[in-house]
Amino acid sequence: MMHVIETGSLTLEPQTAAHAEEMFAVLSDPAIYEHENEPPPTLEWLRARFAQLESRRSANRQEQWLNWVIRLPGSELIGYVQATIDPTGRAAIAYELSSAYWGRGLARQAVQAMISELVQRYQVHQLTAIFKRKNLRSMRLLERLGFSPASPEQHMKHQVEPGERLMQREER
Ligand SMILES: CC(C)(COP(=O)(O)OP(=O)(O)OC[C@H]1O[C@@H](n2cnc3c(N)ncnc32)[C@H](O)[C@@H]1OP(=O)(O)O)[C@@H](O)C(=O)NCCC(=O)NCCS
């Protein structure tokens, strides 16, 4: 069972279908998609997607798929963090924050809190993140979190596309 994570000024709630309505508004912010992806097409689509993700597993059951939504204290949702954990304890992470809240260190707080949870409760020992080279905000965030650029061999192994970069962080 996933846990609620409390950190400095944020609460990370395990994402459920009940979050869909509030998250649809958050995820409709066009600024989030400057570099990749696109907003959810409809609220119904997002609700179905979130319901599916409540299994916390990939379709082949091999990976754990963990999603938390980010809440300001006693107030609205501002984004999400997520991790895909393989059976050997490697986690690929991703994150999105409503642009109204960028530049305040909130993404850093939320992602660091998730990383601590992954290490403590899910035996994660390596973290990776793939992002578009032009996404400097994402790169700066990863640098602040102690991630380093991965080797060319790692890029090949993870099938990183030419316009993308892979960064990683080892836990011990
Ligand atoms: C990537 C993303 C989450 C980064 O958000 P962010 O707000 O820039 O990240 P942080 O929370 O770490 O905030 C950092 C900024 O706040 C500033 N800041 C202010 N107070 C701070 C504090 N107490 N602690 C840390 N940083 C603080 C930092 O100086 C930094 O400013 P800078 O970007 O000018 O250097 C956000 O841009 C986003 O959601 N992008 C769209 C989705 C996306 O691209 N996701 C990644 C796909 S891989």
The ligand as a MOL file (V3000), in Angstrom:
LIG
                    3D

  0  0  0     0  0            999 V3000
M  V30 BEGIN CTAB
M  V30 COUNTS 48 50 0 0 0
M  V30 BEGIN ATOM
M  V30 1 C 10.5170 20.6020 -14.3700 0
M  V30 2 C 9.7320 21.4170 -13.3640 0
M  V30 3 C 9.0010 20.5000 -12.4120 0
M  V30 4 C 10.7370 22.2810 -12.5830 0
M  V30 5 O 10.0430 23.1520 -11.7210 0
M  V30 6 P 10.8140 24.3400 -10.9720 0
M  V30 7 O 9.8480 25.1130 -10.2210 0
M  V30 8 O 11.7070 25.0450 -11.9490 0
M  V30 9 O 11.7890 23.5230 -10.0130 0
M  V30 10 P 12.1570 23.8220 -8.5040 0
M  V30 11 O 11.0250 23.4970 -7.6300 0
M  V30 12 O 13.4210 23.0700 -8.2060 0
M  V30 13 O 12.3960 25.3590 -8.4640 0
M  V30 14 C 13.6550 25.8310 -8.8520 0
M  V30 15 C 13.7060 27.3050 -8.9870 0
M  V30 16 O 13.1730 27.8990 -7.8300 0
M  V30 17 C 14.1940 28.6990 -7.1970 0
M  V30 18 N 13.9840 28.5690 -5.7470 0
M  V30 19 C 13.3640 29.4870 -5.0090 0
M  V30 20 N 13.3360 29.0990 -3.7410 0
M  V30 21 C 13.9280 27.8750 -3.6710 0
M  V30 22 C 14.1850 26.9510 -2.6250 0
M  V30 23 N 13.8360 27.1920 -1.3630 0
M  V30 24 N 14.7780 25.7780 -2.9370 0
M  V30 25 C 15.1510 25.5020 -4.2020 0
M  V30 26 N 14.9340 26.3480 -5.2330 0
M  V30 27 C 14.3290 27.5260 -4.9610 0
M  V30 28 C 15.4870 28.1380 -7.7030 0
M  V30 29 O 16.5100 29.1060 -7.6410 0
M  V30 30 C 15.1320 27.7630 -9.1050 0
M  V30 31 O 15.1250 28.8980 -9.9380 0
M  V30 32 P 15.8220 28.8190 -11.3800 0
M  V30 33 O 14.9800 27.8350 -12.1950 0
M  V30 34 O 15.7290 30.1990 -11.8840 0
M  V30 35 O 17.2060 28.3160 -11.1870 0
M  V30 36 C 8.7100 22.3410 -14.0600 0
M  V30 37 O 9.3780 23.2360 -14.8900 0
M  V30 38 C 7.6610 21.5800 -14.8950 0
M  V30 39 O 6.6660 21.0770 -14.3670 0
M  V30 40 N 7.8830 21.5360 -16.2270 0
M  V30 41 C 6.9170 20.9250 -17.1530 0
M  V30 42 C 6.8880 19.4240 -17.0590 0
M  V30 43 C 8.2200 18.8310 -17.3500 0
M  V30 44 O 8.9250 19.2700 -18.2340 0
M  V30 45 N 8.5410 17.7890 -16.5940 0
M  V30 46 C 9.7950 17.0840 -16.7370 0
M  V30 47 C 9.7170 16.0710 -17.8180 0
M  V30 48 S 11.1820 15.0580 -17.6900 0
M  V30 END ATOM
M  V30 BEGIN BOND
M  V30 1 1 1 2
M  V30 2 1 2 3
M  V30 3 1 2 4
M  V30 4 1 2 36
M  V30 5 1 4 5
M  V30 6 1 5 6
M  V30 7 2 6 7
M  V30 8 1 6 8
M  V30 9 1 6 9
M  V30 10 1 9 10
M  V30 11 2 10 11
M  V30 12 1 10 12
M  V30 13 1 10 13
M  V30 14 1 13 14
M  V30 15 1 14 15
M  V30 16 1 15 16
M  V30 17 1 15 30
M  V30 18 1 16 17
M  V30 19 1 17 18
M  V30 20 1 17 28
M  V30 21 1 18 19
M  V30 22 1 18 27
M  V30 23 2 19 20
M  V30 24 1 20 21
M  V30 25 1 21 22
M  V30 26 2 21 27
M  V30 27 1 22 23
M  V30 28 2 22 24
M  V30 29 1 24 25
M  V30 30 2 25 26
M  V30 31 1 26 27
M  V30 32 1 28 29
M  V30 33 1 28 30
M  V30 34 1 30 31
M  V30 35 1 31 32
M  V30 36 2 32 33
M  V30 37 1 32 34
M  V30 38 1 32 35
M  V30 39 1 36 37
M  V30 40 1 36 38
M  V30 41 2 38 39
M  V30 42 1 38 40
M  V30 43 1 40 41
M  V30 44 1 41 42
M  V30 45 1 42 43
M  V30 46 2 43 44
M  V30 47 1 43 45
M  V30 48 1 45 46
M  V30 49 1 46 47
M  V30 50 1 47 48
M  V30 END BOND
M  V30 END CTAB
M  END
